[in-house]
Structures are given as structure tokens and as C-alpha cells.
Amino acid sequence: MYKLEAFNIRKSQLIAPFGIGSLVDINNQSIIIHDSESWKVNMNEIIDIRLQTALKSTGFVDIPVTKESDTYNADETIKSSRFPNWYFNPINRQLKTIDEWQTKITSKLEKKFYETPFTNYDDQLIPVRVLCACPDGHIQDFPWMNWCHEGAPDKLSNHSLSLKSRGSSSSISDLIVTCSCGKWNSLNSIFNKDQINDTFKKIHVSCEGKFLWKTNETPKKCDCDLHVLLRNQNNLHFPVIKSSVNIPLIDNTFEESVSKHTIYGLLNDSFTEFKDFEEFINNEDSKFYVKKLSESLDSSKNRVIQSLRNLLVHDSNTSVMDYKSVEFDVLTGKTKPNNDSLAAQFNFDIKYPSDFPNHSYKKIISNITLVKKVEIVNALVGYSRINTFESENMIDDTENENLKIVSLKRKDGRYVANKSRGEGIFISLSPDMIDKWYQYVLNRDENILKDIQNKTVLSKYAEHSNYINPKFYLLHTLSHLLIKELTNSSGYSSSSLKERLYFDEEIDMYGIFIYTSSNDDEGTLGGLVKQGLPSKFFQVLEKAIDDATWCSYDPVCIENKYQGRDSLNLASCHACSLISETSCEFQNVYLDRKLLVGSLTDHSLGFFTGINSFDT
């Protein structure tokens, strides 16, 4: 098959936004990304024992990269297919499937058609803009024939469709689909949710239960209502990604050695053939490989068996913040990492208050950690359509039908993942100072806190109720303000910097990790870490707070109680504290800068501007 430069996509983009099941526009054609079952598995490419255990997986598959040549090997490519299947000619407005168009192309022009579809008159073809999808993750073509004829027509070969505009604009409502038989119908009502499903029932159209990206797919009956969407509509594909700061822990050292061994790959592949671990481990082949593995690693059989159990069997769910608490303990110096591990690069330097310069904000910060080398692993565990998926568990919970997430776990139990290396700055806030501030505001003007607590009824996700908390709003808003200021001082763009928040009141966990990463083996250049040196960081922090005291949309912004998605923000807008959505863990919600800088009439209510008031 042909190898074309225009079809190249960066590795990180195949996690998001162009993950499995998503649509990609390339050379005037639309394609859907297929699953990873045909990808070549490199056992030692991505190893993160913590993430593997939390996701109840058997490992990760790295995204393949093609070699420099004019052709490619099948296991080095990302398979895809054209979707939607309907294309129209903008010159004569004819509407046909891509297969119908291709039958008129000679074999000499096959490569050119493969690169950019066109007609035998050299008119460029364009994929249709609309398609159908359902909340269970299925996708299918819009029923053009049925829609035009208000039912299934007889003898399809006698019907030729066209897509015409009856108005002066190119909007969907002005389009009509016509047939050579004289029938026609307008697209005016296709986005009317109250009418479209009644219409679909009348013309005998329902969800076909197709994913289209699955290898050897067998469609199943689906009773969900179909939604008509634009091809590039945001809610067509919501990737579910679980991230990890890959910190090598001493407890995981032996398991890392086991997972990197070639024998583990053989055991992992055979594990799915047994009903449970006991049947698996008592199999004669398994016993033979366990013996070989224990000899190779110079360890006891019992230790090897226990490690295999930990790697292959996962019984309990882990919450996101419980998972992050392990990282928090390392970054604050409570736990030591395994510095001898070869599974991940991790190099950091913790600065304590004794290293800080004299500054009014000194007592607010418990420690600053300069993370000079870090490995970030992002695993694509699933996706949803129509509605976003939010869960506070690391596992995708596909067993729960109400969660409407399509799992992307492979047959061998692995997930597709991407590994990147970079640097970052971690800070933890003083729990004592946060408690003092909270009590001070509660006594002075409790309405500022109640305005946030009352937003519980506005959240669509019950699991996020822990985040509708003034202390979390404080932590999250500070993270955004620091990212905006670090963009000016570090040389990285705002979309290059990302946040990772650590929050749990019960264990006094208040941390912010701002990092940047790259797929390059050498990581990044160190410009961000330099801004974390105490002599510079407090200047960055002071400038961020100063800028936040006044927004160009004040007083409207700072007095507003209902901003952002689902009105979950208060004093926060694009001019003061919103950042790129790809940089934010929570889609730019749970923000209020009043908690940091106070109100227009009382700055002492702010965590930073009121430090001399509540810390007495």
C-alpha cells in the first residue's frame, strides 16, 4: 500500500484528539481510527506498574512509528477506513457512496484517488457533513436514501441522489436531498431532537449497533436513540484518558523486573485462556515458565507467583486521588522512590521553607519540588459519545451499563498508551494556613464559601461533589494563575503546560504539579524547572497574584456567581484565570479568584492578600 506524508499523525495525537473511534480529516476525506489489535507489541516500551494495577490491565501497547521508506509494514501502521461513506461533488451536487465514485476511476489513477478522492472529470469530492451516533458509542451513516424517500426505496440502482441548496447560505437547514425519481426532502429538522427520532421510526431507521473501528466486528442490537451530529462536532468523541506520573517505587522493583522479562509476555498471553488465577498457575505450562522465570531472576517461585498475581489479578477499584496520593508522598519527601529503577526516568530536588527567601508568602508554601526529569504515561482506556464521561475511579467501569463508556481494552488485557518525558514544578500548600484562612473567612463573610458549596446542585456528576469545596477552588485557581504567569517567564506556551492537582482534606493533601513533556527521548530543556527555584518562584507567584487582583472585565467578573460550564465557576473568565482546556484537568471549571485575592470591598478575604489578617 502507498505511504503518503499527508497521512502522518503525531503519536500523542493518537491518544487525543484522534484516538481510537474518532474521526480525522485528511486531504479532503474523513477517516475513522481503528482499534489496536493488529499493532506490534513491544513489552518493554511502556512500563508503569502502578497504572497497570489501577486500571486492572496486563500492560500497555505503545503507538507504532513507521520507518523512513516508501512503503510500510502492516504492524507499523494505524489502520483506518473512510467514514462517512457518502461523498458529494460540489460542482454538479451528485451524492454517492465512496465505492460508487471509485468504480469509475481507472487503475492508473488509483493512488491519486487514495490520496484525495475525485471524480472521473477531476472534480474533487467532499465527505458529507452529517452522520448519526448514539450514547452507547455506535456510529453510522446518515440514512440519505430513506430520508429522501421517507422510507426505503425499491430497487436502489434506479435512484441517484443529489445534495442541493435552496437558500443563499451553506447552512444545513438550507440543504435538500433530491432523487432522480423526483422525491426530495429538506434537512431543516435533522437537529431537532424532539422530531428526529419520531421521523426515524417512520422511515424505518434505527441504531445499527456498529462501532466501525473494531476488528471483525459483529453488530449487536441497540435500542438507543440516534443523534444526528456534524462530522466535526465536539460531542462525537470524548476520549477517556488516565494519566500517571511514572514514579518508580521500591515496592514495585521486583514486579518491574518480572514484567520486562520475555517469559512474562508468554504467561500474560495465556492468562486469558483460564477462568481464574488458580487454574492458570497450576497449569503445567505455567509451572514450567514460573520455574524458568525464578531461575532467570534468581528468586523463589513463591515470590514470582505473588508478583504474577499482582500483575495479572486486580480486585479493587482505586480512586483518582488515592492514586495520586502515592505521587504526593514522593514529591513531598514522605516516601523515597527507587532511584535504581530503569523503568522510568525520575530526578527531583525538594526545597523546604529553610531554603526560601524572606517573603510574605513563605509560610503559605510547605515545599517546592523541582522535578528535573519525569515520565508521564497517558493511557487511552475508552471513549464516550454524545455525553462526557466523568468518573473518580481509575478503572473505566465498563461493567456498569449506565456509565455509557466504550472500553478500549485489547483482547490481551492491554491499553494503548503514550509515554512522554519532561520537567515540572510541584508545590504543596500548608494545611495549617489553609485551615486558618477558611476559619477566618467563615467568621467574616461566610457567603463567599456558601456561594461555592451551593453549586453542588448544579454539578452533573455526583462523584465530583468533593471538588465543590472552597479549598479545592482555591487550589485549582492558583494552579491556573501560575500557568498563565509561567507562560510569560518560562518560554513555554500555555497549551504546553499542564496541571496535575492533589487534593484530599482528610489527609491534608494540597498540591499542584505544573509540567511540560515531549515525546523526545531527551525530554524538555529545563526552562520550566528554573522558574521553580525559590529565588524566582516567589517572584512568579507574587506577579500571578498581582495580576489576579484586577481583571479587565471587573467589576462584572469578580461579582459574578455563575460563569463557566454548568455555572460552576464564580469570579473566573478568559481574561483572568481560564487556560487551554488541554492543560486543565477539569475542563476549566471549579474556579474562583476571589478566594485568592478577596472581594472588591474586602481584600482580607483572599488567601494571599489577607495573609496578615488571618495569620495572627
Buried (B, 14 or more C-beta within 10 A) or exposed (E): EEBEEEBEBEBBBBBBBBBBBBBBEBEBBBBBBBBBEEBBBEBEBBBBBBBBBBBBBBBBBBBBEBEEEEEBEEEEBBBBEBBBBBBBBEEEBBBBBBEBBBEEBEEEBEEEBBBBBBBEEEEBBBBBBBBBBBBBBBBBBBBBBBBBBEBEBEEEEEBBBBBEEEEEEEEBEBBBBBBEBEBBBBBBEBBEEEEBBEBBEEBEBBBBBBBBBBEEEEBEEBEBBBBBBEBEBEBBBBBBBBBBBBBBBEEBBBBBBBBBBEBBBBBBBBBEEBEEBEEBBEBEEBEEBBEBBBEBBEBEEEEBBBBBBBBBBBEEBBBBBBBBBBBBBBBBEEBEBBEEBEBBBBEBEBBBEEEBEEBEBBBBBBBBBBBBBBBBBBBBBBBBBBEBBBBBBBBBBBEEEEBBBBBBBBEBBBBBBBBBBBBBBBBBBBBEBBBBBBEBBEEBBEEBBEBBEEBEEEBEEEEBEEBBBBBBBBBBBBBBBBBBBBBEBBEBEBBBBBBBBBBBBEBBBBBBBBBBBBBEEEBBBEBBBBBBBBEBBBBBBBBBBEBBBBBEBBEEBBEBBEBBBEBBBBBBBEEBBBBBEEBBBBEBBBBBBBBBBBBBEBBBBBBBBBBEBBBE
